[in-house]
Amino acid sequence: MKRLRLVPQETAYDFIRLRWIGFVVSLLFMVATVGVIVQEGINFGIDFTGGILMEVRTPEPTTLQVFRDVLDRPEFGEVSLQHFGDDREVLIRIQTSDTEEQAALVEEAKDILEAEMPALEYRKIDYVGPTVGQELIQSGYLSLGVAFAAVLMYIWFRFEWQFGVGAVVALLHDAFIMVGFFALTRFDFGLTSIAAILTVIGYSINDSVVIYDRIRENLRKYKKMPLTEVLNRSINDTLSRTVMTGVTTILAAGALAVFGGEVLKGFSWALVFGVVVGTYSSVFVAAPILLYFGIRNEQDETAPAAS
């Protein structure tokens, strides 16, 4: 019985020759990310900006447009609505940084909603102040910084410093482009977004470590082989695993995005996009960039020379 393979087991693609195309594509994505952030900004969620979060339940399934029409008032600003659970449960987000007016806005919203939907049930009402939001932003940045530092130290001790720097460059590339994804799609950027970025960082570094491990092995095995050929051989050796892992992860995250409901939509689609970017960066950023960091073959006299 033959195993399922999305790519042949033995491949000889010249990825290193295409590295400049990969670098240009990455540069274009990063420039586009800067443009989107400058033009549109990041749609920070209540976690970071402060505001009101109301969970309500209606007796019968109701469309979000009904709530949108009722709450379409200047004092509420831009109200974010989404179903969770089923069509009777609605999550209402009202952004406001004024702590003193939050209670008044909640009472006003309840009066308006009860006038139109008397049987409405309030499941939960949460307040997030601007101070808490700023603390969460700082915690999010800190978590990303700690993750990058931990990756650098881990790769440095396991391999060499060149591999650590290459991995961090690839991860910064992934994280920055993911921020652009949130700015472009206008998904709320909150704590779940930070979680999505950290998840993708974990996936991407795992992919890169697999390739790096094969590079280290081949550097010892083919000590007279040119570095470009060693890198190409290593990427091709792990290509089947890289593609299969990426496809299966995308299928799982895609199913969550399609069937997981509105609450998980931003997180799930970010995972799908991030896995694609992480797989790309492992092959076209993390590995080729080692050419410019001065790694060299180990002098193993017993290793066979390249034919």
N, C-alpha and C positions, 0 to 999 in steps of 0.2 A: 504493500500500500504506500503510495507516494505521499510525501508531506506537502501541505499547502505552502507555496512560496510565491510571494508577490514580486520578488526579484530573483534572478538565478543565484545559485549558491556561489558560483565562481563568476565574478565580474572584474572588469579592468577599466572602469571609467576613469578619465583623467580629471579628477576634481581640482587638483592643484593648478592645472593649466587654466581652469575657469575661475580661479580665486578672485581675479580682478573684477569679473562680472558680479560675483557674489558681494565683493566689497562695495561696488557701485550701487547694487540693489539695496544693501543695508543702509548706505549713506542716504539714498533717496527716501527710504522709509523713515529715517530719523529726521531728515529735513521736513518731510510731510508731517511728522508728529509735532515738530516745533511749530509749523504753520497752523495746524489745527488747534493746538493749545493756545497760541497767540490770538487766533481769529475767534474761536468758539469758547475757549476756556474749558475747565474741567467741571463737570456737573457734580459738585460735592453733595453727598447725601446728608441727611439729618445727623448722622453720626458725627460729622465734622463741622457742620454749620450751626447746629442747634435747631430745635423746632419741636413740633408736636407729632406724635404717632398714635393713631386711633385704630383699633381693631373693632369692627362692627359686624353684626350678622343680621341679615334680613329674613323674614319668614319665607319668602319665595325667591327663587333665582332672579337676580337683578343685573342689568347691564351697568357697566361703569359710566356710561353716558348719563344715566339718571343722576348719579352722584355728582358728576361733573357739571351738569346743568344747575343743580341745587346749590353747589358751592362756588359757582362762578361769580365771585364778588371781589371787589378791589382789595378789601381788608385782608383777604386770605392769600393774596398773591397767587403764585403758581402752585396749585395743589396737585400732588402726585397720587394716583389711584392705581390699585392692582388687586386682582383676586388672589386668594390663597386658600388652599384646601378645596373648596368648591365654589360655585357661582353665587352662593349666599353669603360668603365671607369676604369682606372687603377691607383692605389696608389703606388708610388715609394718612398722607403725610402733608403737613403744613409747615413750611419753612419760615422761621422767625428767629432772630437773634436777640429779641427783647424779652428777657425773662419775665418782666412785670406784666406784659400783655398776654402771655401764654394762657393763663387761667381764663382771662376774659375771652380770648379767641375760642377756647374750648367750649365755654358756655354758649357763646354765640353760635358756634357750629352745631352744637347739640339742639339748640332751639330751632334753628333752620331745618335741620334734618328731621326732628320730631314733628314739625309742622307738615312735612311732606310724607314722612314714613313713621307713623305713630308706634308701630310695633317693632321698631329698630332696637336691637340688643347691643349694648356696648360691652365688648369682651375685655378690652384693656385700653388704657390711656397712659402714655408715657411722655415725659417731658425731658428734653435734652438741652441743657443750657450751653451758651457759647463757650464758657470756660471749659466745660467737659469736652466740647468739640475740639478745642485747641489742644487739650491734653491727649485726646485720641489721635490727632494728627501727628503730634510729637512721638507718641508711642508707635504709630505706624511707620514713621521714618526710622525710628530706632530699631524696630524689628527688621526692616530691610537692611539697615547698616550692619546689624549683628549677623544677619544671614550671609551677606557678602564677605564679612571678615572671617566667619567660620569656614566658608568655602575656601577662601584663600589659604588659610592655615592648614586645612585638611589636605588640599591638593599639594601644597608645598611640602608637607611632611611625607605624604605618600609617594609623590613623584619628585619634581624639582620645582624651584621657584618659577621657572618659565611656564610650566604647566599651570601653576596657580594663577599667574597674571593672565594667561590666555583664557582660563575658565571665567575669571571675574569680568574680563572684557566682554565675553560672550553673554554673561548673565546681565550685565548692565545694558547691553544691546537689547536683550529680550524684555527686561523690565521697562525700559524707556518706550519701546514700541508698544507694549501693552498699555501703558498710560495713554498713548495716542489712540489706541483702540477704544478706550473708555471715553476719551474726548470726542471722537468721531461718532460713536454710536449713541452718545448721550445717556448711557446707563449710569445710574447713581454710583458715585465713587465713594464708597464707605469702607467699613471694616471687612465686609465680604470681598471687596475688590482687592484689598491688601492680602487677604487669604488666598485669592485666586493667583495673584502675582507670586506669592511665596510658594504655592503649589507648583506653578510652572517653573520657578527657579529650581525646585527640587527635582522635577522631571528632567529639566534641561541639563543639570549638572550630572545626573545619573547617566544620561546619554553621552555626555562628553567624557565622563570617566571611563566608560566602556571603550571608546575610541582611543583615549589616552593610554589605557592599559595595553591595548594592542600596539600602539606606537612604541611604548617602552619595550615591549617584548621584541618587536621587529628591529628596534635600534640595536639590541643586544645580538640578535640573530644574524642580521645582515649589516655587519659593521663597515663594509666597504661600499654599500649601496648608497647612492646620492639621497640626500634627505628628502627631496621632492618625491622620489620613488617610494621611500619608506612611508611617507605620509599617505600617498595614494594607495599603496598596498593595505595599509592599516584601515583606511576608510572603507575600502572595498571588502576587506575581510569581515567587517562588522555591519555592512550595509543591509543585509537581509534582516538581521536582528533590529537594526534601527528603524527600518520601514515597518516591520511587523508590529513592533511595540507602539510606534506612532499611530498606525491605523487602528489597532485595537483600543488604544486610549481615546482616540477621536470618536470611535463608535460609541464607547461608553459615555463620554461627555456629551456627545450629540444627542443620545437618547435622553439624557437628563435635561438637556436644553429644550427638546421638543415636548417631552411628556412631564417635566418636573414642575410646570406651572410658572406663573409670573414671578413669584418670589425668588426662584432659582435661575431665572432666565439670564440675567446679567452675569452671574457667576459661571454658569455652564458655558455660555458662548465665549466668555473670556478664556475658559480652559481649552475649548476647541481651538480658538485662535492661537493661544499661547503654546499649545503642543506643536502646532504647525511651525510657528516661529522658532521654538526651541529645537525641533528636529533640524530645521534649516541651519540654525546657528551652530549646531554641533558639527555639521559637515562643512559648512562654508565660512565659518568664522573661527571657532575654537581650534580646529586642526590647522588650517592654513596659516593662522597668525603666528604659529610656532616658528615658522621660517624666519621671522624677524627678531626672535628672542635669543638666538645663538645656541640652541640645543645641539648636541653632537652625539655621535655614536660612541658607545662605550667600547673600550679597547679589550674585547674578549677574544683572546687568541684562538680559542677553540671553536668560535662561531664560524659557520660556513659563509663564504663570500657569495655575493649576488651573482647570478649567472648573467 
